[in-house]
Amino acid sequence: MTQPAARSTADVIAADTGLDAVTLHVGDLDAMTAYYRDVVALQVLDAPPPGVGTAAVHGAATVTLGSGGTPLIVLRHAPGLPGARRGQAGLFHTAILFDDQAGLAATVASIATRAPGTYTGSADHLVSKAFYFTDPEGNGIELYWDRSRDDWAWSGGRVAMDALRLDPNAFLDEHLTEAALEQPGTADAVVGHVHLQVGDVPSARAFYVDAVGFEVTGEWHGALFVAAGGYHHHLAMNTWNSAGAGPRASSLGLGEVAIRVPAADDLGALAGRLAHHGVAVADDGAVLSFEDPWRNVIRVTAEG
């Protein structure tokens, strides 16, 4: 197994980097909360108290949903924003990674039962098995399970990925258990990766690889896949619906992508790389906030 070729440690984001909750700007907070809570079977971890119309989080009402106490999705009420325009940059999907196939199967079954019209497809990606959905406001969702890293095939610093047929009914027949079906949403899950729509791949590479410090793990059909620590990908960028897109106007959809690095020193190293590449950064000592070339907001914190 050959993983990505080594770069200078000063140029690469820390190996133990991961993702935190993805924030979405939503128009109908109640409907979106109901979808992620009742259909996707996430737990409400934080919400405005009963009878209170707003929560004082960044000046807007917010609901945080997750799994096993881990935040995965933050819904921020923004009814004054227009809907995302077709072809603009932004979110392609938020990908939620499950520890086991039974937990994934239970969530897929929950959506199939409660909102079958939101299912958009499935695929075996060699490194993972994935199911795709679209929430009521058009935000993409991937639910997936990873094969063991020992089973991933690497060549020339690139991991082998594909989009092979995955029969959802056969998957449920094989992996859905009565225990998991009775308690969907109890499996541990994390945000495994985030897939973005961008205007062009070279600019995405210059930003996410050269400036932020991720390593390229794949290039496939007009998409770039990047990761830290030899994962198949933490971020992906494609132009399938957004070729030529410029900076985003404020709209519903993606609010921010949250990245977590292991230590404060890693945060400082990232700040230095961004400054070297001329990226404007807001730095309060605990959080780095900055925008990619399409005004997708990135927020980086250190563990703990």
N, C-alpha and C positions, 0 to 999 in steps of 0.2 A: 504494500500500500504506500504510494507516494503522495504526500500532501503538498500544499503550495510551497513554491520555492521561498527560501528565507530572504527577508529584507532586513535592513538595519532596524534594530529595535526602536530607534528614535522615530522611524517612519511608520511604524505599525501600531495599531490600537491594541490594547492589552488582550492577551489570549482568553481570559475569563470574562470578557465583555458579553453582556446579554441585553435583552430588551425588557422594558417595563410596559405598563398599560398604554394603549393607544387612545388618544383623545379624539372624539368625533364631535363636530358642531352639528346639532340636530334641530330640526324645526318643530317636531312634535315629541316632546320629552316623554309623555305618558306612553305613547304608542311604541316608541323605540325602547323604553324600559321594559314594557310588556314583552316585546319580541325577544330581547336578550335574556330576560328572566324566565318567561314561561315557555318559550320555544327553544332557545339555545340552552336553557336550563342553567344559566349562570346565577350565582348568588348575589343579592344586593348587599354590598359591603358598606355603602355610605349613601345617604339620600336625605333630602330635606325632611324635617320632622312633619308628621301629619298636620295638615292645615296651614303649613308654611309654604309659600309659593316660590321662595328663592333660598339658595344656600350661598353664604358669603365665600364662595370659592372663585377667585378671579372675577368677581362681580357678576356671576351668572349662576343660575340654578344648575347643579350637577348631580349626576347619579353615577356611582362607581360600582361596577359589577366584576365578579371574579370567580375563582374556583379555589377551594381549599384555603381561603383567606388571602389568596394572591390576586391583586387587582389586574384585570385584563383589558377592560374597556371602560373609559370614562365618557359619559354622555354629557355634553355641555349645551345647555339650552341657548339657542341663538336664533329665535324666530324672525329676527329682522334681516337675516342674511338670505340672499337669493340661493336657489338650488345650483349645484355644480353644472356648468355647461358641458355639453358633449365635446370631447376632444381636449379639454383642459388638463393640465397636470394635476396630480393629487394622488389619492389612494387607489390602488388596484385591488388589494385585499389585505386584511389583517389575518395572520395565520396563527391559530391556536394549536399548540402541540400537546398531545395527550400522552400520559405515561404508558398506557396499555391500550390494546385494541378493543377490549370490552368497554372501557369508558368512552372511547371514540364511537363505538357502535351504538351505545345507549343514547348519546347526544344526536347522532345522525337519525336514529329511530324517533327521537322526540320531535325533531324538525319535520321528518317525513309524516308524522301523525298530525302535528299541529299547524304546519305551514308548508305543505308539500310544494306549493308554487314558488317557493324561494330557493329551491334546489336548482343548481345550474350545471352540475357535472361532477365527475370523479376521475381520478387517474392514479396509476401506479408510476411513481417517479424514480423507481429503483432504490433511491435512498429512503423513500417514504411512501405511504399510502394516503391519499388526500381526497377530501370531499369539499365541494364548492357551493356557496350560497350567496344570496344578495339580500341584505336587510331591507326594511320597508322604505328607506330613503336612498337606496341604491348603492350602499357601501358593500364592497365585496368582503366575504368571509371565507377563509380556508380552515377546515378542521382536519388535523392530520396526526399520524403516528410515524415515528422514525424506526427504520430498521437499525440494528446494531451497527456502530461505526466500523466494526470489523468486516461487515458485509458491503461497505461502500468501495467502489473501484475508482482509483485515482490514476491519472496518466498525465504527465507533463504539468503537474500542479493543478489539474482540473478534475473535478469529480464527475463521474458518469451519471447523468440524469436523463430521463426520457418522460414521455407522457403516454404510457401504455394503458390499454383498456382495463378498467377495474369495475367489475359488476357489483353495484351497491347491494343488490339483494343477496348475492352469494356471500358478500362480506358480512352482512347482518346474520345470515344463516349460520355462518361459521363462528362469529365472535360475540353475538349478542347473548348475554346471560340473563336469567330471570332476576337475579339480584341487582345487576346493573340497570335493567329496565325499570325496576321498581323504584330506583333512586337515581335517576339521571342527574348529572351535574355534581356528583360526589367524587368523581375522579380528579386527581391532581392534574392541573394543566397550567401552561405558561404561554406567554406570547413567544412563539418560536422564531418567527420572522415577519417582516413587513415588506410588501411588494408595492412599489410606487409606479405611477405613470409620470413620465418625464418627456421633455421635448426632443432630446437626442442623447444617445449613449456615450459619445466621447466626453461631453460635458459632465455627465454623471460619473464617469470614471475619474475625471480630473478632480471632482469634488470628493466623492466618497472613498476613493482609493488614495489619491495623492494627498489630499488635505486632511480628511478625517482619519485615514489610516487602515481601512479595511483591506483585506486581500481578495483578489479575484479568484473565484472558485469555479466559474463557468460562464460561458457565453453561448446562448442558445436562441436561435430564431429571433434575433433582434432584442434580446434581453441580456442584461448583465447581472451576474450573481456574485455577491461579495460576503465575506464572513470574517470572524475572528476565531483564532484557536483551532482551525481545521474543521469547523462546522460546515455543512453543505451550503447554507447561506443564512445570514441574519437579515440581509436586505437584498432586494432585487429591484431593478429598474427596467421598464420596458417602454416602447413607443408604439405599441400595437394599436392603441386608440388615440394617441396624443402626439404623433410625430410633428415636430415643428412648434409645439406649444411653447409659449413664453411664460413669464411669471404669472402666477395665479392671482386672480382677483379674489377678494374675501368672499367666501361662499360656504354653504353647508358642505359637510364632508369632513375631510381630514383636518383636525385641529393641530395635533402635534404627535411626533414620534418620540418616545422616551427611550434613551439608551442608558445603560448602567455599566460603569467601569469599576474594577475591583477596589481602587484606592485613590486617595487624594492626589498622589503623585501622578497617576494615570490621567487624572483630570487636568493637571498642570501641563503634562506633556501634550495632551490634545490641544489645549489653549495655545501652546507654542506653535504647533503645526498649523493651526488655523490662522494665527497671526502671520506666520511666514508666507502663507498662501493668500493673504489679503482678505480673509473672511471676517466680516464684522461680527463680533461676539459680545453678548451681554454676560458678564461674569460677576456674580455676587459672592464668590468665594465658595459656594456650595453647589451652584448650578451654572452650567454653561448653556446659553440659548443662542441659536443662530439659525439662519435660513439657507437652504440649498438654492441653486440657481433658479428654481421655479417657485420660490417662496414657501416651500414646505418647511414647517418649523421643526427643528430638532432640539431636544432638551436632554442634556447629559448630566448625570449625577454620579457620585461615587458610592460604592456599597456602604450601607450604614449611615 
